[in-house]
Amino acid sequence: MNKFHFWLGIVVLAAGLSAQPVVVSSNITDLGAELETVSSDILEVTFNRLVEEKNTKIFYDLSVGLKPLKLRADFARLSYHPDLAVAFHPRLSWFDVPVYYAPTMILDYRPNAFSIPAPLPEFGNNIFSGAYWRWNVNYFWQDNLYGNLHFGQAEEKGAGYGFQQIVRFSDASQMTYINQNWQYWPTQEEFSWEYSFLEIPSFNAKYADRIRNEFNSLRITRINYEEHGEDLLMREFELSYIGNFKLNWQKVTLYTNNIYASINELTSAQAGYRWASLSELYREYEVPYLEEFRPGLGYDTVKYSLHPYSWHRVYSYIEGQKKFWLWTGDWRVTDYIDQRGGSPFNYDNEENYDDNVRTMVWLNLWGFDLGQTVQYSIYRGSIYTMIYFLRLKTSSWFIDFSYNRTKEEWGVSGQMINF
């Protein structure tokens, strides 16, 4: 993580603008000496004291300012070590007028870190909550024990509060527990434990010369109430495995997602076991006038304990991306070669598996992405999803404004981004 992009990013994110810091030679090892030299017509950095404890640098009374915009971010204390930064009592001022304050702000770049909401307000409107608002507050006890508190109000649920606790055992193993309580709604709980294979497992050692491990994780989840579109689910138990491998053969990538779950769909009173397996093989090509071009093949199958329900789908797709000046276009065309069967659950049928086209076009201006996502069914000849969004995103976290025109739902939220 680039140190200067991180500090500048705090100011820029809170203000909704972006700028580039002064470049300092990367061979300077003393971070304090680096910061003392960072002062120009654009950026000014000052601090009262710097203490180094093991691999952690602690700044006291740190101030980062953007002179042309009259913006300044002040921190009572900032602890920084590779891949993790924790700011205590961050304050943002504009023309010396305070505009933002949070007790704690956490930026976790460590491998496989769970995401937590940014310490910002969220508000919106959806089918289960109606009009709602929520405020998030991060807290930090130590490197492997931190989380988020929240409170708010929802039109359909009343007053609410809750928390998210993250326990990090190692880079490979971590756990999160989320609890939400509402005045007119049952308590919502989610437990998830994940183990990530950082290297190819030993039983695959003989294939190591043919397979390069990109991502490989096993996760156990339990959710007692999950709002999935217009359906309410209980995942009493779910075991999932996700893997992404680079195969040296023909430079092909294999993606696989396998899930075994006990599902209770409360809105339809259907309950049973569900086993799903999705695998895709794709290859990336260099094509003139395109930044990305990927053709691929996929096989998707689901079986249920509720007989005789089951289905499978074979499909092919082409996706790519093109950038032009400030504009970026992202597209995918999916063709279903064979599909049979059906699902007993409504949330499974919610997805559209017709031949379809998905496009996303956005304009990047001053750090903002303003764009639209459209999904079009070739079989039915109609648009079934249209979402407008305004997004401010950095390498650390993003703030998202979205409006789903097809469902007439909108929301504003902030999110820390995983490693």
C-alpha positions as a printed Julia matrix, in Angstrom:
419×3 Matrix{Float64}:
   0.0     0.0     0.0
   1.46    3.36   -1.01
   1.77    5.47    2.16
   1.09    8.81    0.51
  -1.92    7.54   -1.44
  -3.36    6.31    1.85
  -3.01    9.63    3.69
  -4.15   11.68    0.76
  -6.97    9.2     0.17
  -8.45    9.93    3.6
  -8.77   13.61    2.76
  -9.92   12.97   -0.79
 -12.49   10.32    0.11
 -14.18   12.36    2.78
 -14.37   15.36    0.48
 -15.33   13.47   -2.66
 -12.35   14.72   -4.66
  -9.01   13.29   -5.77
  -5.46   14.58   -6.19
  -1.93   13.24   -6.58
   0.62   13.57   -3.79
   4.14   14.82   -4.24
   6.39   11.95   -5.32
   9.13   11.15   -2.83
  12.0     8.79   -3.61
  11.08    5.24   -2.55
  14.63    4.51   -1.32
  14.18    6.76    1.73
  13.55    4.32    4.58
  12.77    6.74    7.43
   9.06    7.47    7.12
   9.33   10.42    9.47
  12.0    11.99    7.31
   9.84   11.38    4.24
   6.84   13.14    5.7
   8.84   16.11    6.91
   9.89   16.71    3.3
   6.34   16.51    1.93
   5.26   20.1     1.62
   4.29   21.84   -1.58
   1.67   24.1    -3.09
  -0.76   21.14   -2.98
  -0.05   18.91    0.02
   1.1    19.65    3.56
   1.83   17.0     6.22
   2.77   17.73    9.85
   2.9    15.65   13.04
   3.94   16.19   16.64
   5.69   12.91   17.41
   6.59    9.6    15.74
   7.11    6.39   17.71
   8.17    3.06   16.23
   7.13   -0.17   17.97
   8.32   -3.36   16.24
   6.88   -3.07   12.72
   4.34   -0.37   13.62
   4.79    3.38   13.24
   2.58    5.55   15.46
   2.01    9.21   14.58
   0.64   11.62   17.17
  -1.26   14.77   16.19
  -0.93   14.04   12.48
  -2.36   16.61   10.05
  -2.75   16.15    6.27
  -3.92   19.15    4.25
  -4.84   19.97    0.66
  -3.97   23.64    0.36
  -5.89   24.58   -2.82
  -9.13   23.1    -1.44
  -8.67   24.35    2.13
  -9.23   20.77    3.31
  -7.47   19.31    6.34
  -7.65   15.89    8.02
  -6.41   15.69   11.61
  -5.72   12.52   13.62
  -5.07   12.29   17.33
  -3.13    9.11   16.59
  -2.48    7.0    13.51
  -0.96    3.5    13.79
   0.48    2.22   10.56
   2.21   -0.96    9.57
   2.2    -2.86    6.26
  -1.36   -3.7     5.17
  -3.11   -2.23    8.24
  -3.77    1.38    9.28
  -5.9     2.52   12.22
  -6.77    6.2    12.71
  -8.05    7.4    16.09
 -10.34   10.45   16.26
 -10.03   11.47   12.59
 -11.51   14.92   11.9
 -12.08   16.61    8.55
 -12.21   20.39    8.26
 -13.05   22.61    5.3
 -12.05   26.28    5.58
 -11.31   25.43    9.25
 -14.95   24.41    9.79
 -15.37   20.82   11.14
 -17.44   18.71    8.7
 -16.73   15.12    9.77
 -15.63   13.14   12.83
 -15.31    9.42   13.67
 -13.91    7.77   16.8
 -11.96    5.19   14.77
 -11.26    4.42   11.12
  -9.8     1.05   10.05
  -8.17    0.25    6.69
  -7.27   -3.45    6.56
  -5.29   -4.58    3.49
  -4.18   -7.93    4.91
  -4.87  -11.06    2.84
  -8.48  -12.26    2.92
  -9.64   -9.61    5.37
 -13.39   -9.43    5.99
 -15.04   -6.17    4.93
 -16.58   -3.78    7.43
 -18.77   -0.74    6.64
 -17.0     2.6     6.42
 -17.66    4.94    9.4
 -20.23    6.9     7.42
 -24.04    7.16    7.39
 -26.1     4.86    5.15
 -29.63    5.56    3.98
 -32.03    4.32    1.32
 -35.29    2.51    0.6
 -35.97   -1.2     0.01
 -38.79   -3.73    0.21
 -38.15   -5.02    3.74
 -36.97   -1.85    5.51
 -38.87    0.87    3.68
 -37.1     4.22    4.08
 -34.14    3.77    6.44
 -30.94    5.31    7.75
 -28.0     3.77    9.62
 -24.82    5.14   11.18
 -21.64    3.03   11.4
 -18.89    3.38   14.0
 -15.67    1.34   13.74
 -13.88    0.11   16.86
 -10.42   -1.41   17.29
  -9.01   -3.4    20.22
  -5.98   -5.06   18.65
  -4.73   -6.29   15.28
  -6.79   -9.48   15.38
  -9.88   -8.14   17.19
 -11.91   -5.27   15.76
 -15.3    -4.48   14.25
 -18.18   -2.09   13.76
 -21.14   -0.75   15.77
 -24.26    0.62   14.11
 -27.62    2.15   14.97
 -30.45    3.57   12.93
 -34.13    3.72   12.05
 -36.24    1.89    9.44
 -39.79    2.66    8.35
 -40.89   -1.02    8.51
 -38.58   -2.24   11.3
 -38.46    0.65   13.76
 -35.35    1.6    15.72
 -32.33   -0.66   15.38
 -28.82   -1.31   16.59
 -26.16   -3.97   16.19
 -22.52   -4.83   15.7
 -20.0    -6.79   13.65
 -17.11   -8.52   15.4
 -14.1    -9.78   13.46
 -11.63  -12.26   14.96
  -8.53  -12.83   12.85
  -6.59  -15.95   13.79
  -4.08  -15.64   10.94
  -3.83  -14.58    7.29
  -5.42  -17.93    6.43
  -8.15  -18.13    9.07
 -10.67  -15.56   10.27
 -14.2   -15.31   11.66
 -16.94  -12.67   11.66
 -20.19  -12.41   13.62
 -22.91   -9.88   12.73
 -25.9    -9.06   14.96
 -28.77   -6.73   14.04
 -31.68   -5.9    16.36
 -34.87   -4.09   15.3
 -37.91   -2.86   17.17
 -40.5    -4.65   14.97
 -38.34   -7.37   13.4
 -36.66  -10.56   14.61
 -33.0   -10.36   15.55
 -30.79  -11.0    12.52
 -27.56  -12.94   13.04
 -24.79  -14.07   10.71
 -21.79  -16.22   11.58
 -19.02  -16.94    9.08
 -15.66  -18.67    9.4
 -13.26  -18.79    6.48
 -10.05  -20.68    5.87
  -7.97  -19.61    2.86
  -5.35  -21.88    1.35
  -2.46  -19.49    0.74
  -0.59  -22.1    -1.29
  -1.63  -25.16   -3.29
  -2.57  -27.88   -0.77
  -0.06  -30.69   -0.32
  -2.33  -33.21   -2.03
  -1.98  -31.1    -5.18
   1.79  -30.82   -4.88
   2.43  -33.15   -7.81
   0.4   -30.79  -10.02
   2.18  -27.64   -8.84
   4.08  -27.33  -12.12
   0.78  -27.26  -14.02
  -1.41  -25.24  -11.62
  -0.78  -21.83  -10.08
  -3.04  -21.08   -7.12
  -4.73  -17.67   -7.32
  -7.5   -17.95   -4.74
  -8.65  -20.93   -2.72
 -10.97  -20.74    0.31
 -13.35  -22.77    2.45
 -16.17  -21.02    4.32
 -18.82  -22.05    6.87
 -21.8   -19.71    7.24
 -25.0   -19.55    9.25
 -27.6   -16.81    8.69
 -30.94  -16.88   10.51
 -32.55  -14.08    8.47
 -31.25  -13.01    5.06
 -33.02  -10.53    2.8
 -32.46  -11.85   -0.71
 -34.27   -9.68   -3.26
 -37.95  -10.03   -2.39
 -37.48  -13.25   -0.41
 -36.52  -13.91    3.2
 -34.16  -16.87    3.79
 -32.69  -18.78    6.68
 -29.39  -20.5     5.88
 -29.24  -22.89    8.81
 -25.9   -24.19    7.58
 -23.79  -23.49    4.51
 -20.44  -24.92    3.49
 -18.8   -23.35    0.45
 -15.55  -23.77   -1.43
 -14.3   -21.23   -3.98
 -11.18  -21.72   -6.05
  -9.51  -19.81   -8.86
  -6.55  -21.46  -10.58
  -4.24  -20.53  -13.42
  -3.6   -23.59  -15.57
  -0.37  -23.51  -17.51
  -2.1   -25.58  -20.21
  -3.15  -23.09  -22.9
  -3.01  -20.31  -20.25
  -6.56  -21.16  -19.18
  -8.1   -20.08  -15.86
 -10.44  -22.36  -13.89
 -12.99  -20.83  -11.52
 -15.12  -23.11   -9.34
 -17.77  -22.33   -6.71
 -19.35  -25.2    -4.75
 -21.99  -24.82   -2.02
 -23.86  -27.24    0.23
 -26.57  -25.57    2.32
 -29.67  -26.16    4.43
 -32.17  -23.56    3.19
 -35.43  -22.44    4.77
 -37.19  -19.95    2.52
 -39.55  -18.23    4.95
 -41.56  -16.31    2.34
 -42.59  -19.53    0.51
 -42.47  -21.96    3.49
 -40.11  -24.24    1.52
 -37.23  -25.94    3.33
 -34.6   -28.42    2.19
 -30.97  -29.08    1.29
 -29.33  -27.5    -1.74
 -26.08  -28.56   -3.41
 -24.73  -26.32   -6.15
 -21.62  -26.45   -8.3
 -20.55  -23.84  -10.85
 -17.35  -24.08  -12.87
 -15.97  -21.84  -15.61
 -13.0   -22.14  -17.92
 -11.85  -18.94  -19.61
  -8.85  -17.4   -21.27
  -7.76  -13.8   -21.56
  -6.6   -12.52  -24.95
  -4.92   -9.37  -26.15
  -7.21   -7.87  -28.78
  -6.64   -4.57  -30.65
  -8.69   -1.64  -29.26
  -9.76   -3.62  -26.16
  -8.15   -3.58  -22.71
  -9.79   -6.89  -21.73
 -11.26   -9.74  -23.79
 -12.29  -13.08  -22.24
 -14.24  -15.92  -23.89
 -15.31  -18.77  -21.63
 -17.42  -21.87  -21.04
 -19.44  -22.69  -17.92
 -21.39  -25.51  -16.31
 -23.88  -24.78  -13.51
 -25.82  -27.51  -11.7
 -28.01  -27.58   -8.57
 -29.61  -30.53   -6.8
 -32.2   -30.43   -3.98
 -33.44  -32.8    -1.31
 -36.94  -31.79   -2.45
 -37.49  -34.34   -5.22
 -37.73  -34.25   -8.17
 -36.27  -30.75   -8.3
 -32.83  -30.23   -9.85
 -31.4   -28.37  -12.82
 -28.27  -27.89  -14.89
 -27.14  -25.26  -17.37
 -24.35  -25.22  -19.94
 -23.39  -21.82  -21.28
 -20.74  -19.88  -23.14
 -19.88  -16.2   -22.83
 -17.71  -13.41  -24.14
 -16.82  -10.4   -22.0
 -14.55   -7.43  -22.4
 -13.74   -3.87  -21.43
 -12.79   -0.75  -23.36
 -11.55    2.57  -22.04
 -11.83    5.76  -24.04
 -10.71    9.06  -22.55
 -12.82    9.47  -19.37
 -15.3     6.73  -20.37
 -15.14    3.01  -19.65
 -17.42    0.34  -21.1
 -17.76   -3.18  -19.69
 -19.89   -5.85  -21.39
 -20.77   -9.54  -21.31
 -22.86  -11.67  -23.71
 -24.08  -15.02  -22.33
 -25.54  -17.82  -24.47
 -27.22  -20.79  -22.73
 -26.52  -23.9   -24.81
 -28.57  -26.29  -22.68
 -30.69  -25.82  -19.55
 -33.09  -28.22  -17.89
 -35.02  -28.53  -14.63
 -36.25  -26.06  -12.04
 -36.03  -24.95   -8.41
 -38.51  -25.25   -5.5
 -37.27  -21.93   -4.09
 -38.4   -18.51   -5.29
 -34.99  -16.9    -4.77
 -33.43  -19.42   -7.19
 -36.02  -18.54   -9.83
 -35.38  -14.84   -9.27
 -32.29  -15.03  -11.47
 -32.81  -14.77  -15.22
 -31.07  -17.49  -17.17
 -32.18  -16.52  -20.68
 -29.57  -15.6   -23.27
 -28.68  -12.1   -22.16
 -26.43   -9.09  -22.55
 -25.03   -7.13  -19.63
 -23.48   -3.71  -20.18
 -21.96   -1.2   -17.8
 -20.83    2.24  -18.89
 -19.34    4.84  -16.57
 -17.6     8.2   -16.65
 -14.64    8.76  -14.34
 -14.26   12.41  -13.35
 -12.33   13.8   -10.36
 -12.36   10.42   -8.66
 -16.11    9.82   -9.22
 -17.64    7.02  -11.32
 -21.02    8.0   -12.77
 -22.67    5.26  -14.77
 -25.39    2.78  -15.6
 -25.72   -1.02  -15.54
 -28.23   -2.7   -17.88
 -29.16   -6.37  -18.26
 -31.13   -7.24  -21.37
 -32.88  -10.56  -22.07
 -32.41  -11.61  -25.7
 -35.09  -14.32  -25.36
 -37.77  -11.93  -24.08
 -36.52   -8.87  -25.88
 -36.7    -6.66  -22.79
 -34.59   -5.01  -20.09
 -34.93   -6.73  -16.7
 -32.35   -4.77  -14.68
 -31.39   -1.1   -14.88
 -29.27    0.49  -12.16
 -27.82    4.0   -12.04
 -24.85    4.61   -9.75
 -22.52    7.33   -8.53
 -19.43    5.88   -6.87
 -16.33    7.28   -5.22
 -13.73    4.51   -5.04
 -10.1     4.3    -4.05
  -7.83    1.36   -3.24
  -9.06    1.61    0.37
 -12.87    1.96    0.37
 -15.79    3.32   -1.63
 -18.94    5.39   -1.2
 -21.84    4.29   -3.39
 -25.07    6.03   -4.44
 -27.37    3.72   -6.42
 -30.91    3.65   -7.82
 -32.48    0.43   -9.11
 -35.05    1.63  -11.6
 -36.64   -1.8   -12.13
 -37.31   -2.29   -8.39
 -37.55    1.41   -7.53
 -35.02    0.96   -4.72
 -32.21    3.33   -3.84
 -29.42    3.45   -1.31
 -26.32    5.27   -0.13
 -23.58    3.28    1.57
 -19.86    3.12    2.28
 -17.7     0.02    2.39
 -14.13   -0.9     3.25
 -12.59   -3.03    0.48
 -10.94   -6.4     1.11
  -7.37   -7.03    0.2
